Amino acid sequence: MSKIDSDALPKVLMVDLSLKYGGSTSRALALMQNSPPGKIALAGLKSGAIVTEAQKLGLPVHVVGARKTDPRILLNLIKLIRIEGYQVLDTQNIQSKFWGSLASLLTKASLISTINSWYANEHGQASTKGKIYTALELSTNLNLDLYITVSEKDRKALIRSGIAEDRIRLIYNAVAITPELISGDAEWLRQKFNLPKDALVCTAVGRLVPVKGYDVLVEAFKQIEQKVPRLVCLLVGDGECKAQLEEQIKRLGLEGRVFLAGYQDRDMALMILKASSIFAMPSRYEGTPIALLEAAALGLPILASSGGGIPELVADNEQALLIPPNDPTGLANGLVKLCEDPAFAERIGKNAQVRIRDHFNLAGQIEATWSAYQTADQRRRLNKL
């Protein structure tokens, strides 16, 4: 924030009505933790994971409803804007955008929509969910001042949808991690999750949802069952695909090779990553995945799909091994290579660590975000004249 006068910053209310913890949650919490006191607060749901985490961190939180369809959300947002003097609303997902757009219309607060992953890209152009979310996003732009997007691919998707380029700010996600301050080693990890004593661990971190492609990773582990018998897979996260993945693991006879670790808080997830041998991200689509940035910051060799914004972060054979989405054989070959060529694995891990440190640092992200907030606030003030 060194280049921005904090006295000149608008007062921002970040609206996040999500229930589960995801990469966007880490991004939002990091922004709040590293912003000037009294300038930003969170509005969320009573049972939302981000509300719980923000309260643990002692950050300013307003509970505005019990569920995403709670009609009190609108009234509570309006009350907060008028009483607390919030000048900018930054909405983090489609439900937040719906209520935030109405509150902005009724109060004249500036409105920003942060797109962590463009809906048609994430859910598929032909999917009903993707179509509904995209239509709802674009239909709530009457009072919109600015979009923030986290990948160039999503920025281009917004432009194709008719959004003017000067209404979009591309601000990549970023992390600030000091590996030396994170505990955890391979022996600790094996004991914690009751893994084989000589296991090498490939870890994936994220919600258990279709777009993450964990079914493809499980299939890849079936293909390498005899090739690298020491390698096991640890899936860290929870979500709608849990039962489906459990059934797939059982059907393929991988109960001793693929383990579901369930939801872990961020500190524990970082310890697990640091103690792992490989990080995998087989996603069908991503914006700027926080989990990948964290794995890179820890120097882990990365095996990922080339879906969405991932190639904007790491280059194939330089900072990662990138495989086309939905390619279990490609993932299997990548796992074998990283296990059989430790020098290569170490090189791409170190390269990724340097790239994330130099190009995706948290200070730059926060400064760019507050610059966007100022722009949105100024635009709204001009429109009032």
FENTAWO-V378431 format. One record per pair of residues at least 6 apart in sequence whose ideal C-beta (glycine too) atoms are under 8 Angstrom apart, sorted by sequence separation. I is the first residue (numbers start at 1). GAP is how many residues later the second one is. D is the distance in Angstrom with one decimal. If there is no record, write none. Layout:
# FENTAWO-V378431
I;GAP;D, I;GAP;D
This chain:
# FENTAWO-V378431
18;6;7.4, 44;6;5.5, 45;6;6.4, 54;6;8.0, 55;6;5.5, 64;6;7.9, 66;6;7.9, 80;6;6.1, 91;6;4.3, 103;6;6.9, 104;6;7.1, 123;6;4.7, 124;6;5.2, 149;6;4.9, 159;6;6.1, 189;6;7.0, 190;6;7.2, 195;6;6.7, 206;6;4.9, 208;6;6.4, 249;6;6.1, 273;6;6.5, 283;6;7.1, 286;6;7.5, 296;6;6.3, 304;6;5.3, 313;6;7.9, 314;6;4.0, 316;6;4.0, 324;6;6.3, 338;6;7.3, 339;6;7.9, 18;7;7.1, 44;7;4.1, 54;7;4.8, 65;7;5.3, 104;7;4.0, 123;7;3.4, 190;7;6.4, 224;7;6.9, 295;7;5.9, 315;7;7.8, 323;7;3.8, 337;7;6.9, 338;7;4.5, 16;8;7.6, 32;8;5.5, 42;8;6.8, 64;8;7.1, 65;8;4.1, 81;8;7.6, 91;8;8.0, 122;8;7.1, 204;8;7.7, 264;8;6.6, 281;8;6.3, 314;8;7.3, 323;8;5.5, 16;9;7.5, 31;9;7.2, 32;9;7.8, 42;9;6.9, 64;9;5.0, 91;9;4.0, 149;9;6.3, 159;9;7.2, 190;9;5.7, 249;9;4.9, 32;10;6.6, 44;10;7.6, 51;10;5.6, 91;10;7.6, 101;10;6.1, 119;10;7.7, 120;10;4.8, 123;10;6.8, 158;10;5.5, 204;10;6.5, 221;10;7.8, 235;10;7.1, 281;10;6.8, 292;10;6.5, 304;10;7.2, 306;10;7.3, 310;10;8.0, 65;11;6.7, 89;11;4.7, 100;11;6.2, 119;11;5.3, 120;11;7.5, 147;11;5.9, 190;11;7.6, 249;11;7.8, 261;11;7.3, 281;11;5.4, 311;11;6.3, 323;11;5.7, 16;12;6.0, 42;12;5.2, 51;12;6.4, 64;12;4.0, 77;12;7.6, 189;12;5.9, 221;12;5.3, 279;12;7.8, 292;12;6.3, 302;12;6.3, 310;12;6.9, 64;13;6.0, 100;13;8.0, 120;13;8.0, 155;13;5.5, 204;13;6.3, 279;13;7.3, 321;13;4.5, 14;14;5.9, 28;14;7.3, 62;14;7.3, 89;14;6.5, 119;14;3.7, 120;14;4.8, 246;14;6.7, 281;14;8.0, 89;15;5.6, 119;15;4.8, 155;15;4.9, 186;15;7.1, 218;15;7.3, 245;15;6.6, 64;16;7.4, 97;16;5.2, 118;16;7.8, 147;16;6.2, 217;16;6.5, 279;16;3.7, 304;16;5.6, 306;16;4.4, 321;16;6.8, 14;17;7.6, 42;17;6.5, 44;17;6.8, 46;17;5.1, 296;17;7.6, 302;17;7.1, 303;17;7.0, 304;17;7.4, 305;17;7.0, 306;17;6.8, 321;17;6.8, 14;18;7.1, 41;18;7.6, 42;18;6.9, 43;18;8.0, 44;18;7.6, 45;18;7.0, 62;18;5.6, 119;18;6.3, 152;18;6.2, 217;18;7.8, 242;18;6.7, 292;18;6.7, 296;18;6.7, 302;18;3.9, 303;18;4.9, 304;18;5.8, 305;18;5.7, 306;18;5.8, 307;18;4.3, 41;19;3.9, 42;19;5.0, 43;19;4.7, 44;19;6.7, 45;19;7.3, 46;19;7.2, 47;19;7.3, 149;19;6.1, 151;19;7.5, 286;19;7.9, 301;19;7.8, 302;19;7.1, 304;19;7.3, 305;19;6.8, 306;19;7.0, 40;20;7.7, 41;20;6.9, 42;20;6.9, 43;20;8.0, 44;20;7.0, 45;20;5.6, 46;20;5.1, 89;20;5.4, 91;20;7.3, 147;20;5.9, 148;20;7.8, 149;20;7.4, 150;20;7.6, 289;20;7.8, 293;20;6.9, 301;20;7.8, 303;20;7.1, 305;20;4.5, 29;21;7.0, 41;21;6.2, 43;21;4.8, 45;21;6.6, 88;21;6.5, 89;21;6.9, 91;21;7.0, 146;21;5.9, 147;21;4.6, 148;21;5.1, 149;21;5.7, 150;21;6.6, 151;21;7.4, 214;21;5.8, 273;21;6.3, 279;21;4.4, 281;21;7.2, 283;21;7.4, 284;21;7.1, 286;21;5.9, 287;21;6.1, 288;21;5.2, 289;21;6.9, 292;21;6.4, 28;22;6.4, 32;22;6.8, 45;22;6.6, 77;22;6.2, 81;22;6.4, 87;22;6.0, 88;22;4.4, 89;22;5.3, 90;22;4.6, 91;22;5.4, 92;22;5.4, 115;22;7.9, 141;22;7.8, 145;22;7.8, 146;22;7.5, 147;22;7.0, 149;22;7.6, 150;22;6.0, 269;22;7.7, 273;22;5.5, 278;22;6.8, 279;22;7.1, 280;22;7.9, 281;22;7.5, 282;22;7.3, 283;22;5.3, 285;22;4.7, 286;22;4.2, 287;22;5.2, 292;22;7.4, 305;22;7.7, 45;23;7.0, 77;23;6.9, 86;23;6.2, 87;23;6.2, 88;23;7.8, 89;23;6.8, 91;23;6.7, 93;23;7.4, 138;23;6.0, 144;23;7.4, 146;23;6.3, 148;23;5.5, 150;23;5.3, 235;23;7.0, 277;23;7.9, 278;23;5.6, 279;23;5.1, 280;23;4.9, 281;23;4.1, 282;23;5.4, 284;23;5.5, 285;23;4.3, 286;23;5.9, 296;23;6.9, 25;24;6.3, 29;24;6.0, 33;24;6.5, 88;24;6.4, 90;24;5.9, 92;24;7.1, 113;24;7.1, 138;24;7.4, 232;24;7.8, 233;24;6.5, 235;24;7.0, 237;24;7.8, 238;24;5.7, 270;24;6.4, 274;24;5.3, 276;24;6.4, 277;24;7.7, 278;24;7.9, 279;24;7.2, 280;24;7.1, 281;24;6.6, 283;24;5.2, 286;24;5.4, 288;24;7.4, 289;24;7.9, 296;24;7.9, 25;25;4.7, 29;25;6.3, 32;25;7.9, 45;25;7.8, 74;25;5.6, 78;25;5.4, 82;25;6.4, 94;25;7.0, 212;25;7.9, 232;25;5.4, 233;25;4.4, 234;25;5.3, 235;25;5.2, 236;25;4.6, 237;25;7.6, 238;25;4.2, 269;25;7.8, 273;25;5.6, 278;25;6.2, 279;25;8.0, 283;25;7.1, 288;25;6.5, 14;26;6.3, 16;26;6.5, 18;26;7.7, 19;26;6.6, 33;26;6.9, 73;26;4.7, 77;26;3.9, 81;26;4.5, 215;26;7.4, 231;26;7.8, 232;26;7.1, 233;26;6.9, 235;26;6.3, 236;26;7.6, 237;26;6.2, 9;27;6.6, 11;27;7.7, 12;27;6.4, 13;27;7.6, 14;27;7.1, 16;27;7.4, 17;27;6.2, 18;27;7.9, 32;27;5.0, 68;27;4.4, 113;27;8.0, 134;27;7.4, 208;27;7.1, 214;27;6.8, 218;27;6.6, 232;27;6.7, 234;27;5.4, 236;27;7.8, 237;27;8.0, 273;27;6.4, 283;27;7.3, 321;27;7.0, 11;28;6.0, 12;28;4.5, 13;28;5.8, 14;28;5.2, 15;28;4.8, 16;28;5.2, 17;28;5.4, 19;28;6.2, 21;28;3.9, 25;28;6.8, 29;28;6.7, 32;28;7.9, 74;28;5.4, 78;28;5.8, 81;28;5.1, 113;28;7.7, 200;28;7.6, 236;28;5.4, 270;28;7.4, 303;28;6.7, 320;28;5.9, 10;29;7.8, 11;29;7.6, 12;29;7.6, 13;29;7.8, 14;29;7.0, 15;29;7.6, 19;29;5.5, 20;29;5.7, 21;29;7.1, 74;29;6.0, 78;29;5.8, 202;29;6.0, 204;29;7.1, 208;29;5.3, 212;29;7.8, 215;29;7.2, 219;29;7.9, 225;29;7.6, 281;29;7.1, 319;29;5.7, 6;30;4.1, 9;30;5.3, 13;30;5.5, 18;30;6.0, 19;30;6.5, 29;30;7.3, 200;30;5.0, 201;30;7.8, 202;30;7.1, 203;30;7.8, 204;30;7.4, 206;30;7.7, 207;30;5.3, 208;30;5.9, 209;30;4.8, 215;30;6.7, 218;30;5.3, 222;30;4.7, 318;30;6.8, 17;31;6.8, 18;31;7.1, 113;31;6.1, 118;31;7.5, 199;31;6.0, 200;31;4.9, 201;31;5.8, 202;31;5.1, 203;31;4.7, 204;31;5.3, 205;31;4.5, 206;31;5.1, 207;31;7.2, 208;31;3.4, 209;31;5.9, 210;31;6.3, 214;31;5.9, 218;31;6.1, 303;31;4.5, 317;31;7.3, 16;32;7.0, 18;32;6.3, 21;32;7.0, 111;32;5.2, 112;32;7.7, 115;32;6.2, 121;32;6.9, 198;32;5.6, 199;32;7.4, 200;32;7.2, 201;32;7.9, 202;32;7.1, 203;32;8.0, 204;32;6.9, 205;32;6.2, 207;32;4.3, 208;32;6.8, 209;32;5.9, 222;32;6.3, 225;32;6.9, 303;32;6.4, 319;32;4.6, 320;32;6.2, 1;33;7.7, 6;33;6.8, 43;33;7.6, 111;33;5.2, 112;33;6.4, 113;33;7.9, 114;33;7.7, 115;33;7.0, 117;33;7.8, 121;33;6.6, 199;33;4.7, 201;33;5.5, 203;33;6.3, 204;33;7.9, 208;33;4.3, 215;33;6.0, 219;33;7.6, 221;33;5.9, 236;33;5.8, 318;33;5.7, 319;33;3.9, 1;34;7.3, 16;34;5.1, 43;34;6.4, 111;34;5.5, 112;34;5.0, 113;34;5.4, 114;34;4.5, 115;34;4.6, 116;34;5.8, 117;34;8.0, 196;34;7.5, 208;34;5.1, 218;34;6.8, 1;35;6.6, 110;35;4.8, 112;35;7.3, 113;35;7.4, 114;35;7.7, 115;35;7.2, 118;35;7.7, 303;35;6.3, 110;36;7.9, 112;36;6.0, 114;36;7.9, 118;36;4.3, 121;36;5.9, 196;36;6.6, 218;36;6.6, 221;36;5.6, 236;36;6.0, 319;36;5.3, 43;37;6.6, 105;37;6.8, 117;37;6.7, 120;37;6.7, 195;37;5.7, 208;37;6.3, 221;37;5.6, 301;37;5.3, 98;38;6.4, 105;38;4.9, 234;38;7.0, 314;38;5.7, 94;39;5.0, 97;39;7.5, 101;39;3.9, 104;39;4.6, 115;39;5.6, 118;39;4.3, 195;39;7.6, 97;40;6.2, 101;40;7.6, 118;40;6.9, 218;40;5.6, 285;40;7.4, 101;41;7.1, 193;41;6.4, 282;41;7.7, 284;41;4.7, 314;41;6.8, 94;42;5.8, 98;42;5.9, 101;42;6.0, 234;42;7.2, 283;42;7.0, 284;42;6.5, 313;42;7.8, 41;43;7.5, 94;43;6.0, 97;43;5.5, 101;43;7.3, 115;43;7.0, 282;43;7.5, 313;43;7.8, 301;44;3.8, 41;45;7.5, 189;45;7.9, 301;45;7.1, 231;46;7.8, 302;46;6.9, 17;47;8.0, 231;47;7.8, 233;47;7.5, 301;47;5.5, 302;47;7.4, 313;47;7.0, 17;48;7.4, 301;48;4.4, 13;49;7.6, 15;49;7.9, 19;49;7.8, 282;49;5.8, 300;49;5.5, 299;50;4.6, 302;50;5.9, 17;51;5.2, 280;51;7.3, 299;51;5.9, 208;52;7.8, 300;52;7.7, 296;53;8.0, 299;53;7.2, 299;54;4.3, 280;55;7.7, 298;55;7.3, 17;56;7.3, 296;56;3.8, 297;56;6.2, 278;57;7.0, 295;57;7.9, 296;57;6.0, 90;58;7.6, 296;59;7.0, 297;59;5.0, 196;60;7.4, 278;60;5.4, 296;60;4.4, 297;60;7.0, 278;61;7.8, 15;62;7.1, 220;62;7.6, 277;62;8.0, 217;63;5.8, 293;63;5.7, 13;64;7.6, 28;64;6.2, 195;64;7.0, 205;64;5.4, 217;65;4.5, 193;66;5.9, 216;66;4.8, 13;67;6.3, 205;67;7.6, 278;67;7.3, 293;67;5.9, 13;68;7.0, 24;68;5.8, 193;68;6.0, 205;68;6.8, 214;68;6.7, 24;69;7.4, 203;69;5.9, 213;69;3.9, 203;70;6.0, 212;70;7.3, 213;70;5.1, 13;71;7.6, 212;71;5.3, 213;71;4.9, 211;72;6.2, 212;72;7.5, 11;73;7.4, 13;73;4.0, 203;73;4.1, 211;73;5.1, 11;74;5.6, 12;74;6.7, 15;74;5.8, 18;74;7.0, 201;74;7.2, 202;74;6.9, 205;74;7.8, 210;74;7.3, 211;74;5.5, 11;75;5.1, 12;75;7.3, 13;75;7.2, 15;75;6.9, 16;75;7.9, 17;75;8.0, 18;75;5.5, 201;75;4.6, 202;75;6.7, 203;75;7.2, 204;75;7.3, 206;75;7.4, 11;76;5.2, 12;76;4.6, 13;76;5.4, 14;76;4.8, 15;76;4.7, 16;76;4.1, 17;76;6.7, 201;76;5.5, 202;76;4.2, 203;76;5.9, 204;76;4.6, 10;77;4.0, 11;77;7.3, 12;77;7.7, 13;77;7.3, 15;77;6.5, 16;77;6.7, 18;77;7.9, 200;77;4.5, 201;77;7.5, 202;77;7.5, 203;77;7.1, 204;77;6.4, 206;77;7.6, 10;78;4.9, 12;78;5.9, 14;78;6.7, 17;78;4.6, 18;78;7.8, 200;78;7.5, 202;78;5.3, 204;78;7.2, 17;79;4.7, 16;80;5.8, 15;81;4.2, 17;82;7.1, 188;83;7.9, 189;83;6.3, 206;83;7.5, 15;84;7.0, 15;85;4.8, 206;85;5.7, 184;86;7.9, 189;86;3.8, 205;86;4.3, 184;87;3.6, 188;87;6.0, 189;87;6.8, 123;88;7.1, 182;88;5.2, 183;88;6.0, 184;88;6.8, 27;89;7.5, 122;89;5.4, 182;89;6.0, 185;89;7.9, 186;89;5.5, 205;89;7.9, 24;90;7.8, 184;90;4.8, 185;90;5.3, 205;90;7.8, 183;91;7.8, 184;91;4.1, 186;91;7.4, 24;92;4.3, 182;92;4.9, 213;92;6.5, 23;93;7.1, 177;93;7.1, 117;94;8.0, 213;94;7.8, 179;95;6.6, 13;96;7.8, 10;100;7.3, 202;101;7.7, 231;104;6.4, 223;105;6.4, 227;105;7.9, 223;106;6.4, 228;107;6.7, 220;108;4.4, 224;108;4.9, 228;108;5.9, 231;108;5.8, 216;109;7.7, 219;109;3.9, 220;109;7.4, 223;109;3.9, 227;109;5.5, 230;109;7.8, 216;110;5.9, 216;111;7.2, 217;111;7.7, 220;111;3.7, 221;111;7.7, 224;111;5.6, 228;111;4.7, 213;112;6.5, 216;112;5.1, 220;112;4.2, 224;112;5.9, 228;112;7.6, 213;113;7.0, 173;114;7.5, 217;114;6.1, 221;114;7.7, 173;115;3.9, 175;115;6.7, 216;115;6.4, 220;115;6.4, 172;116;5.1, 173;116;7.6, 182;116;7.3, 173;117;5.6, 177;117;6.2, 175;118;4.6, 179;118;7.1, 174;119;6.9, 175;119;5.4, 179;119;5.3, 173;120;6.2, 177;120;4.2, 179;120;6.7, 177;121;6.6, 175;122;5.3, 27;123;7.9, 154;133;5.8, 202;133;6.5, 151;135;7.8, 151;136;4.7, 150;137;4.4, 151;137;5.4, 149;138;7.5, 150;138;4.1, 200;139;6.6, 172;140;7.5, 172;141;7.7, 30;144;7.9, 30;145;7.6, 27;146;5.3, 30;146;7.3, 26;149;8.0, 23;150;7.1, 154;154;7.6, 153;155;5.7, 154;155;6.9, 153;156;5.4, 151;157;6.2, 152;157;6.8, 151;158;2.8, 150;159;6.8, 153;159;7.4, 152;160;5.7, 151;161;5.9, 122;163;5.0, 121;164;5.2, 117;168;6.6, 117;169;6.8, 118;169;7.7, 117;170;4.1, 116;171;5.1, 115;172;7.5, 175;181;6.8, 23;183;7.4, 22;184;7.5, 22;185;5.7, 175;185;6.9, 176;185;7.0, 122;186;8.0, 174;186;4.4, 176;186;4.0, 20;187;6.1, 121;187;6.3, 173;187;7.1, 174;187;5.6, 175;187;6.4, 176;187;7.8, 172;188;5.8, 174;188;4.6, 174;190;6.6, 117;191;7.0, 174;191;3.9, 173;192;6.8, 172;193;6.7, 171;194;6.1, 171;197;4.7, 171;198;5.8, 169;199;7.1, 171;201;6.8, 169;202;8.0, 169;203;4.5, 169;206;7.6, 53;212;7.7, 53;213;7.8, 20;218;7.4, 20;219;7.0, 148;221;7.0, 148;224;5.6, 146;226;5.9, 146;229;6.2, 145;230;7.8, 146;230;4.4, 145;231;4.0, 146;233;7.3, 145;234;4.8, 145;235;5.7, 26;240;6.2, 21;242;7.0, 21;244;7.9, 21;245;7.9, 112;260;6.8, 112;261;7.1, 27;263;6.1, 110;263;8.0, 23;264;8.0, 26;264;4.7, 112;264;5.2, 111;265;7.3, 23;266;5.6, 24;266;7.8, 110;266;4.2, 23;267;3.6, 110;267;5.1, 23;268;6.1, 110;269;7.0, 110;270;4.1, 109;271;7.4, 108;272;6.8, 108;276;6.8, 90;283;7.2, 88;285;5.1, 88;288;5.6, 88;289;5.5, 87;290;5.4, 87;293;7.8, 34;328;6.5, 34;329;7.8, 35;331;6.7, 30;332;6.1, 34;332;5.2, 31;334;7.8, 31;335;5.9, 35;335;7.2, 30;336;7.8, 31;338;6.0, 9;361;6.0, 12;361;5.5, 1;362;7.9, 4;363;6.3, 10;363;5.7, 3;364;6.0, 9;364;6.9, 10;364;6.6, 1;365;6.5, 2;365;7.7, 9;365;6.7, 1;366;6.2, 4;366;5.5, 8;366;7.2, 10;366;8.0, 4;367;6.9, 10;367;4.0, 1;369;6.7, 4;370;7.6
